Amino acid sequence: MNAAQLLLLARAYADLTGLSLVRIGVKACKNDKIFVRLAAGMGASSRSVDKAAVWFAENWPENAEWPAEVPRPMASAA
């Protein structure tokens, strides 16, 4: 998953839940700045991107469609 796809997920999740990008970053990968940085055109570590992607896969609202333009990662085995 690339940074643009992750930001798309974060924005969609924010719309679905009413949470801010900062709060989602804390929940997804314990990084309050990841989505703010991505929205500003800056980067993020691949570890943070991977961790957040899996978090979205595991925590996506059941009644909401996953964005078709983003491949859904496998949930973690743990």
Biopython code that builds the backbone (N, CA, C, O; Angstrom):
import numpy as np
from Bio.PDB.StructureBuilder import StructureBuilder

atoms = [
    (1, "MET", "N", (0.844, -1.170, 0.000)),
    (1, "MET", "CA", (0.000, 0.000, 0.000)),
    (1, "MET", "C", (0.893, 1.237, 0.000)),
    (1, "MET", "O", (1.906, 1.287, 0.697)),
    (2, "ASN", "N", (0.506, 2.220, -0.781)),
    (2, "ASN", "CA", (1.305, 3.437, -0.813)),
    (2, "ASN", "C", (0.685, 4.507, 0.085)),
    (2, "ASN", "O", (-0.408, 4.330, 0.622)),
    (3, "ALA", "N", (1.396, 5.607, 0.236)),
    (3, "ALA", "CA", (0.971, 6.669, 1.149)),
    (3, "ALA", "C", (-0.354, 7.300, 0.718)),
    (3, "ALA", "O", (-1.187, 7.620, 1.566)),
    (4, "ALA", "N", (-0.558, 7.480, -0.583)),
    (4, "ALA", "CA", (-1.805, 8.075, -1.071)),
    (4, "ALA", "C", (-3.000, 7.174, -0.757)),
    (4, "ALA", "O", (-4.061, 7.664, -0.372)),
    (5, "GLN", "N", (-2.833, 5.880, -0.919)),
    (5, "GLN", "CA", (-3.908, 4.942, -0.598)),
    (5, "GLN", "C", (-4.207, 4.949, 0.901)),
    (5, "GLN", "O", (-5.366, 4.899, 1.313)),
    (6, "LEU", "N", (-3.157, 5.011, 1.704)),
    (6, "LEU", "CA", (-3.346, 5.033, 3.156)),
    (6, "LEU", "C", (-4.076, 6.303, 3.577)),
    (6, "LEU", "O", (-4.962, 6.253, 4.430)),
    (7, "LEU", "N", (-3.718, 7.425, 2.996)),
    (7, "LEU", "CA", (-4.393, 8.673, 3.317)),
    (7, "LEU", "C", (-5.858, 8.619, 2.879)),
    (7, "LEU", "O", (-6.730, 9.135, 3.578)),
    (8, "LEU", "N", (-6.132, 8.005, 1.741)),
    (8, "LEU", "CA", (-7.514, 7.834, 1.306)),
    (8, "LEU", "C", (-8.295, 7.032, 2.346)),
    (8, "LEU", "O", (-9.423, 7.388, 2.686)),
    (9, "LEU", "N", (-7.699, 5.952, 2.851)),
    (9, "LEU", "CA", (-8.349, 5.159, 3.898)),
    (9, "LEU", "C", (-8.596, 5.984, 5.145)),
    (9, "LEU", "O", (-9.679, 5.926, 5.727)),
    (10, "ALA", "N", (-7.602, 6.748, 5.557)),
    (10, "ALA", "CA", (-7.735, 7.549, 6.773)),
    (10, "ALA", "C", (-8.854, 8.571, 6.625)),
    (10, "ALA", "O", (-9.640, 8.765, 7.552)),
    (11, "ARG", "N", (-8.933, 9.213, 5.490)),
    (11, "ARG", "CA", (-9.984, 10.211, 5.267)),
    (11, "ARG", "C", (-11.367, 9.553, 5.216)),
    (11, "ARG", "O", (-12.336, 10.095, 5.748)),
    (12, "ALA", "N", (-11.453, 8.390, 4.576)),
    (12, "ALA", "CA", (-12.728, 7.671, 4.526)),
    (12, "ALA", "C", (-13.140, 7.230, 5.929)),
    (12, "ALA", "O", (-14.307, 7.344, 6.303)),
    (13, "TYR", "N", (-12.182, 6.728, 6.700)),
    (13, "TYR", "CA", (-12.466, 6.288, 8.071)),
    (13, "TYR", "C", (-12.901, 7.483, 8.920)),
    (13, "TYR", "O", (-13.814, 7.362, 9.736)),
    (14, "ALA", "N", (-12.265, 8.618, 8.735)),
    (14, "ALA", "CA", (-12.650, 9.827, 9.468)),
    (14, "ALA", "C", (-14.085, 10.219, 9.131)),
    (14, "ALA", "O", (-14.858, 10.580, 10.018)),
    (15, "ASP", "N", (-14.437, 10.149, 7.860)),
    (15, "ASP", "CA", (-15.807, 10.471, 7.448)),
    (15, "ASP", "C", (-16.810, 9.494, 8.065)),
    (15, "ASP", "O", (-17.902, 9.895, 8.469)),
    (16, "LEU", "N", (-16.442, 8.225, 8.135)),
    (16, "LEU", "CA", (-17.339, 7.199, 8.666)),
    (16, "LEU", "C", (-17.513, 7.291, 10.180)),
    (16, "LEU", "O", (-18.589, 7.006, 10.706)),
    (17, "THR", "N", (-16.456, 7.688, 10.872)),
    (17, "THR", "CA", (-16.471, 7.626, 12.336)),
    (17, "THR", "C", (-16.543, 8.974, 13.025)),
    (17, "THR", "O", (-16.894, 9.049, 14.203)),
    (18, "GLY", "N", (-16.217, 10.040, 12.308)),
    (18, "GLY", "CA", (-16.177, 11.352, 12.928)),
    (18, "GLY", "C", (-14.895, 11.632, 13.692)),
    (18, "GLY", "O", (-14.772, 12.675, 14.335)),
    (19, "LEU", "N", (-13.943, 10.715, 13.631)),
    (19, "LEU", "CA", (-12.656, 10.911, 14.302)),
    (19, "LEU", "C", (-11.746, 11.796, 13.456)),
    (19, "LEU", "O", (-11.860, 11.832, 12.231)),
    (20, "SER", "N", (-10.847, 12.505, 14.120)),
    (20, "SER", "CA", (-9.875, 13.330, 13.413)),
    (20, "SER", "C", (-8.740, 12.465, 12.879)),
    (20, "SER", "O", (-8.535, 11.341, 13.339)),
    (21, "LEU", "N", (-8.004, 12.995, 11.904)),
    (21, "LEU", "CA", (-6.840, 12.273, 11.389)),
    (21, "LEU", "C", (-5.798, 12.050, 12.484)),
    (21, "LEU", "O", (-5.124, 11.020, 12.498)),
    (22, "VAL", "N", (-5.666, 13.000, 13.391)),
    (22, "VAL", "CA", (-4.717, 12.859, 14.502)),
    (22, "VAL", "C", (-5.122, 11.667, 15.371)),
    (22, "VAL", "O", (-4.286, 10.826, 15.702)),
    (23, "ARG", "N", (-6.395, 11.595, 15.739)),
    (23, "ARG", "CA", (-6.875, 10.502, 16.603)),
    (23, "ARG", "C", (-6.744, 9.154, 15.893)),
    (23, "ARG", "O", (-6.368, 8.160, 16.515)),
    (24, "ILE", "N", (-7.048, 9.117, 14.620)),
    (24, "ILE", "CA", (-6.915, 7.870, 13.863)),
    (24, "ILE", "C", (-5.460, 7.434, 13.820)),
    (24, "ILE", "O", (-5.171, 6.245, 13.958)),
    (25, "GLY", "N", (-4.539, 8.370, 13.630)),
    (25, "GLY", "CA", (-3.119, 8.035, 13.635)),
    (25, "GLY", "C", (-2.674, 7.425, 14.945)),
    (25, "GLY", "O", (-1.891, 6.475, 14.957)),
    (26, "VAL", "N", (-3.167, 7.963, 16.054)),
    (26, "VAL", "CA", (-2.828, 7.418, 17.375)),
    (26, "VAL", "C", (-3.367, 5.999, 17.497)),
    (26, "VAL", "O", (-2.660, 5.103, 17.958)),
    (27, "LYS", "N", (-4.620, 5.790, 17.086)),
    (27, "LYS", "CA", (-5.229, 4.469, 17.190)),
    (27, "LYS", "C", (-4.555, 3.462, 16.252)),
    (27, "LYS", "O", (-4.314, 2.315, 16.629)),
    (28, "ALA", "N", (-4.256, 3.904, 15.026)),
    (28, "ALA", "CA", (-3.752, 2.997, 13.995)),
    (28, "ALA", "C", (-2.292, 2.600, 14.176)),
    (28, "ALA", "O", (-1.922, 1.454, 13.923)),
    (29, "CYS", "N", (-1.464, 3.544, 14.614)),
    (29, "CYS", "CA", (-0.033, 3.209, 14.692)),
    (29, "CYS", "C", (0.713, 4.024, 15.741)),
    (29, "CYS", "O", (1.933, 4.177, 15.677)),
    (30, "LYS", "N", (-0.042, 4.548, 16.714)),
    (30, "LYS", "CA", (0.566, 5.324, 17.804)),
    (30, "LYS", "C", (1.417, 6.484, 17.283)),
    (30, "LYS", "O", (2.467, 6.805, 17.840)),
    (31, "ASN", "N", (0.936, 7.109, 16.191)),
    (31, "ASN", "CA", (1.648, 8.221, 15.560)),
    (31, "ASN", "C", (0.639, 9.315, 15.248)),
    (31, "ASN", "O", (-0.117, 9.218, 14.282)),
    (32, "ASP", "N", (0.632, 10.351, 16.068)),
    (32, "ASP", "CA", (-0.375, 11.402, 15.907)),
    (32, "ASP", "C", (-0.149, 12.298, 14.692)),
    (32, "ASP", "O", (-1.021, 13.096, 14.347)),
    (33, "LYS", "N", (0.984, 12.180, 14.050)),
    (33, "LYS", "CA", (1.298, 13.067, 12.932)),
    (33, "LYS", "C", (1.275, 12.381, 11.562)),
    (33, "LYS", "O", (1.402, 13.062, 10.545)),
    (34, "ILE", "N", (1.120, 11.081, 11.508)),
    (34, "ILE", "CA", (1.268, 10.363, 10.236)),
    (34, "ILE", "C", (0.323, 10.883, 9.163)),
    (34, "ILE", "O", (0.763, 11.157, 8.047)),
    (35, "PHE", "N", (-0.955, 11.027, 9.467)),
    (35, "PHE", "CA", (-1.900, 11.432, 8.429)),
    (35, "PHE", "C", (-1.841, 12.925, 8.154)),
    (35, "PHE", "O", (-2.127, 13.358, 7.038)),
    (36, "VAL", "N", (-1.480, 13.705, 9.138)),
    (36, "VAL", "CA", (-1.263, 15.137, 8.930)),
    (36, "VAL", "C", (-0.075, 15.325, 7.992)),
    (36, "VAL", "O", (-0.123, 16.160, 7.089)),
    (37, "ARG", "N", (0.988, 14.555, 8.201)),
    (37, "ARG", "CA", (2.163, 14.622, 7.326)),
    (37, "ARG", "C", (1.814, 14.179, 5.905)),
    (37, "ARG", "O", (2.194, 14.832, 4.933)),
    (38, "LEU", "N", (1.090, 13.067, 5.793)),
    (38, "LEU", "CA", (0.723, 12.582, 4.464)),
    (38, "LEU", "C", (-0.163, 13.599, 3.743)),
    (38, "LEU", "O", (0.002, 13.819, 2.543)),
    (39, "ALA", "N", (-1.090, 14.214, 4.457)),
    (39, "ALA", "CA", (-1.973, 15.224, 3.854)),
    (39, "ALA", "C", (-1.191, 16.449, 3.382)),
    (39, "ALA", "O", (-1.605, 17.136, 2.449)),
    (40, "ALA", "N", (-0.057, 16.715, 4.036)),
    (40, "ALA", "CA", (0.784, 17.852, 3.659)),
    (40, "ALA", "C", (1.790, 17.483, 2.567)),
    (40, "ALA", "O", (2.634, 18.299, 2.198)),
    (41, "GLY", "N", (1.702, 16.252, 2.051)),
    (41, "GLY", "CA", (2.603, 15.830, 0.982)),
    (41, "GLY", "C", (3.936, 15.300, 1.474)),
    (41, "GLY", "O", (4.856, 15.092, 0.684)),
    (42, "MET", "N", (4.041, 15.083, 2.769)),
    (42, "MET", "CA", (5.273, 14.547, 3.335)),
    (42, "MET", "C", (5.163, 13.021, 3.412)),
    (42, "MET", "O", (4.110, 12.455, 3.115)),
    (43, "GLY", "N", (6.222, 12.379, 3.799)),
    (43, "GLY", "CA", (6.250, 10.929, 3.841)),
    (43, "GLY", "C", (6.009, 10.350, 5.221)),
    (43, "GLY", "O", (5.776, 11.070, 6.192)),
    (44, "ALA", "N", (6.070, 9.041, 5.277)),
    (44, "ALA", "CA", (5.960, 8.295, 6.527)),
    (44, "ALA", "C", (6.794, 7.035, 6.365)),
    (44, "ALA", "O", (7.035, 6.578, 5.248)),
    (45, "SER", "N", (7.230, 6.481, 7.475)),
    (45, "SER", "CA", (8.048, 5.270, 7.395)),
    (45, "SER", "C", (7.207, 4.104, 6.879)),
    (45, "SER", "O", (5.996, 4.052, 7.098)),
    (46, "SER", "N", (7.853, 3.185, 6.205)),
    (46, "SER", "CA", (7.129, 2.025, 5.681)),
    (46, "SER", "C", (6.545, 1.195, 6.819)),
    (46, "SER", "O", (5.497, 0.569, 6.661)),
    (47, "ARG", "N", (7.214, 1.191, 7.950)),
    (47, "ARG", "CA", (6.695, 0.449, 9.112)),
    (47, "ARG", "C", (5.369, 1.054, 9.580)),
    (47, "ARG", "O", (4.418, 0.321, 9.852)),
    (48, "SER", "N", (5.300, 2.374, 9.675)),
    (48, "SER", "CA", (4.060, 3.038, 10.086)),
    (48, "SER", "C", (2.955, 2.818, 9.063)),
    (48, "SER", "O", (1.807, 2.573, 9.432)),
    (49, "VAL", "N", (3.292, 2.902, 7.787)),
    (49, "VAL", "CA", (2.306, 2.675, 6.731)),
    (49, "VAL", "C", (1.764, 1.257, 6.814)),
    (49, "VAL", "O", (0.550, 1.059, 6.751)),
    (50, "ASP", "N", (2.629, 0.278, 6.952)),
    (50, "ASP", "CA", (2.197, -1.118, 7.032)),
    (50, "ASP", "C", (1.348, -1.373, 8.271)),
    (50, "ASP", "O", (0.328, -2.058, 8.198)),
    (51, "LYS", "N", (1.765, -0.826, 9.398)),
    (51, "LYS", "CA", (1.035, -1.018, 10.647)),
    (51, "LYS", "C", (-0.358, -0.403, 10.551)),
    (51, "LYS", "O", (-1.340, -1.021, 10.960)),
    (52, "ALA", "N", (-0.444, 0.803, 10.014)),
    (52, "ALA", "CA", (-1.733, 1.469, 9.873)),
    (52, "ALA", "C", (-2.631, 0.734, 8.885)),
    (52, "ALA", "O", (-3.833, 0.617, 9.123)),
    (53, "ALA", "N", (-2.079, 0.240, 7.792)),
    (53, "ALA", "CA", (-2.870, -0.482, 6.796)),
    (53, "ALA", "C", (-3.528, -1.712, 7.409)),
    (53, "ALA", "O", (-4.710, -1.966, 7.176)),
    (54, "VAL", "N", (-2.781, -2.465, 8.179)),
    (54, "VAL", "CA", (-3.330, -3.653, 8.839)),
    (54, "VAL", "C", (-4.386, -3.239, 9.862)),
    (54, "VAL", "O", (-5.415, -3.901, 9.996)),
    (55, "TRP", "N", (-4.133, -2.147, 10.582)),
    (55, "TRP", "CA", (-5.115, -1.676, 11.564)),
    (55, "TRP", "C", (-6.435, -1.358, 10.876)),
    (55, "TRP", "O", (-7.498, -1.729, 11.373)),
    (56, "PHE", "N", (-6.376, -0.674, 9.734)),
    (56, "PHE", "CA", (-7.610, -0.371, 9.007)),
    (56, "PHE", "C", (-8.324, -1.653, 8.596)),
    (56, "PHE", "O", (-9.545, -1.746, 8.726)),
    (57, "ALA", "N", (-7.588, -2.635, 8.107)),
    (57, "ALA", "CA", (-8.200, -3.902, 7.701)),
    (57, "ALA", "C", (-8.905, -4.576, 8.870)),
    (57, "ALA", "O", (-9.957, -5.190, 8.693)),
    (58, "GLU", "N", (-8.336, -4.465, 10.051)),
    (58, "GLU", "CA", (-8.908, -5.114, 11.233)),
    (58, "GLU", "C", (-10.011, -4.292, 11.891)),
    (58, "GLU", "O", (-10.815, -4.846, 12.641)),
    (59, "ASN", "N", (-10.072, -2.988, 11.631)),
    (59, "ASN", "CA", (-10.994, -2.106, 12.352)),
    (59, "ASN", "C", (-11.973, -1.365, 11.456)),
    (59, "ASN", "O", (-12.669, -0.461, 11.916)),
    (60, "TRP", "N", (-12.035, -1.732, 10.195)),
    (60, "TRP", "CA", (-12.949, -1.051, 9.288)),
    (60, "TRP", "C", (-14.381, -1.331, 9.730)),
    (60, "TRP", "O", (-14.708, -2.478, 10.034)),
    (61, "PRO", "N", (-15.242, -0.321, 9.774)),
    (61, "PRO", "CA", (-16.633, -0.544, 10.193)),
    (61, "PRO", "C", (-17.312, -1.605, 9.323)),
    (61, "PRO", "O", (-17.223, -1.573, 8.096)),
    (62, "GLU", "N", (-17.981, -2.530, 9.975)),
    (62, "GLU", "CA", (-18.589, -3.653, 9.269)),
    (62, "GLU", "C", (-19.636, -3.229, 8.251)),
    (62, "GLU", "O", (-19.796, -3.888, 7.224)),
    (63, "ASN", "N", (-20.342, -2.155, 8.511)),
    (63, "ASN", "CA", (-21.414, -1.722, 7.617)),
    (63, "ASN", "C", (-20.933, -0.793, 6.513)),
    (63, "ASN", "O", (-21.743, -0.263, 5.753)),
    (64, "ALA", "N", (-19.623, -0.589, 6.416)),
    (64, "ALA", "CA", (-19.070, 0.337, 5.421)),
    (64, "ALA", "C", (-18.266, -0.418, 4.374)),
    (64, "ALA", "O", (-17.577, -1.392, 4.678)),
    (65, "GLU", "N", (-18.368, 0.052, 3.132)),
    (65, "GLU", "CA", (-17.584, -0.545, 2.057)),
    (65, "GLU", "C", (-16.141, -0.088, 2.134)),
    (65, "GLU", "O", (-15.863, 1.078, 2.414)),
    (66, "TRP", "N", (-15.230, -1.002, 1.888)),
    (66, "TRP", "CA", (-13.809, -0.685, 1.762)),
    (66, "TRP", "C", (-13.633, 0.023, 0.423)),
    (66, "TRP", "O", (-14.211, -0.423, -0.568)),
    (67, "PRO", "N", (-12.867, 1.099, 0.349)),
    (67, "PRO", "CA", (-12.675, 1.806, -0.931)),
    (67, "PRO", "C", (-12.133, 0.871, -2.020)),
    (67, "PRO", "O", (-11.112, 0.208, -1.837)),
    (68, "ALA", "N", (-12.829, 0.836, -3.137)),
    (68, "ALA", "CA", (-12.491, -0.097, -4.221)),
    (68, "ALA", "C", (-11.114, 0.138, -4.805)),
    (68, "ALA", "O", (-10.481, -0.797, -5.296)),
    (69, "GLU", "N", (-10.638, 1.386, -4.759)),
    (69, "GLU", "CA", (-9.344, 1.708, -5.361)),
    (69, "GLU", "C", (-8.144, 1.363, -4.477)),
    (69, "GLU", "O", (-6.998, 1.607, -4.854)),
    (70, "VAL", "N", (-8.418, 0.791, -3.289)),
    (70, "VAL", "CA", (-7.333, 0.438, -2.363)),
    (70, "VAL", "C", (-7.394, -1.068, -2.105)),
    (70, "VAL", "O", (-8.414, -1.563, -1.626)),
    (71, "PRO", "N", (-6.320, -1.809, -2.412)),
    (71, "PRO", "CA", (-6.318, -3.234, -2.093)),
    (71, "PRO", "C", (-6.354, -3.430, -0.575)),
    (71, "PRO", "O", (-5.618, -2.769, 0.158)),
    (72, "ARG", "N", (-7.206, -4.331, -0.113)),
    (72, "ARG", "CA", (-7.331, -4.555, 1.324)),
    (72, "ARG", "C", (-6.219, -5.490, 1.786)),
    (72, "ARG", "O", (-6.075, -6.597, 1.268)),
    (73, "PRO", "N", (-5.422, -5.033, 2.777)),
    (73, "PRO", "CA", (-4.346, -5.899, 3.279)),
    (73, "PRO", "C", (-4.917, -7.031, 4.131)),
    (73, "PRO", "O", (-6.052, -6.967, 4.604)),
    (74, "MET", "N", (-4.122, -8.038, 4.307)),
    (74, "MET", "CA", (-4.497, -9.152, 5.174)),
    (74, "MET", "C", (-4.427, -8.667, 6.620)),
    (74, "MET", "O", (-3.510, -7.936, 6.993)),
    (75, "ALA", "N", (-5.388, -9.072, 7.420)),
    (75, "ALA", "CA", (-5.346, -8.759, 8.861)),
    (75, "ALA", "C", (-4.189, -9.537, 9.477)),
    (75, "ALA", "O", (-3.781, -10.573, 8.951)),
    (76, "SER", "N", (-3.670, -9.041, 10.578)),
    (76, "SER", "CA", (-2.539, -9.718, 11.213)),
    (76, "SER", "C", (-2.981, -11.045, 11.799)),
    (76, "SER", "O", (-4.158, -11.243, 12.101)),
    (77, "ALA", "N", (-2.040, -11.941, 11.955)),
    (77, "ALA", "CA", (-2.325, -13.267, 12.493)),
    (77, "ALA", "C", (-2.540, -13.227, 14.000)),
    (77, "ALA", "O", (-3.133, -14.143, 14.569)),
    (78, "ALA", "N", (-2.059, -12.171, 14.647)),
    (78, "ALA", "CA", (-2.154, -12.101, 16.110)),
    (78, "ALA", "C", (-3.541, -11.768, 16.578)),
    (78, "ALA", "O", (-3.781, -11.673, 17.782)),
]
sb = StructureBuilder()
sb.init_structure("model")
sb.init_model(0)
sb.init_chain("A")
sb.init_seg("    ")
for serial, (resi, resn, name, xyz) in enumerate(atoms, 1):
    if name == "N":
        sb.init_residue(resn, " ", resi, " ")
    sb.init_atom(name, np.array(xyz, "f"), 0.0, 1.0, " ", f" {name:<3s}", serial, name[0])
structure = sb.get_structure()
